[in-house]
C-alpha cells in the first residue's frame, strides 16, 4: 500500500478512484502523565509522555485508514491529511483521511 500526502504518485497511473477513506481514534490524557507534564512545564523541555501518546494515536488512525482502503480494494491512498479535535475536556480525536485509489 502506497500512502502519500500528494495528489499523485510519480510514475504511477491512477486507474480508479474509490473514494474517501478515514481512520480515527479518541484518546484521553492520564492523570499520572498530567502530573509529569505539569512538572516538566515548570523546568521546560519536551513532554515525552504526550509525544508518545500522540504518536501512538496517529499510528492507530493511519492503521484504521489503511484497513478502510484495503476493504475497498485500494492499493494506494493519496492526499493523506491528519485532523484533530477536542471531544471533551482531556480527550481529543485524531483522524487520518485521504482518497483511496487503484494505481498501476
Beta strands, then each sheet from edge to edge (+ up, - down):
strand 1: 2-3
strand 2: 14-28
strand 3: 76-88
strand 4: 91-103
sheet 1: 1+ 3+ 4- 2+
end
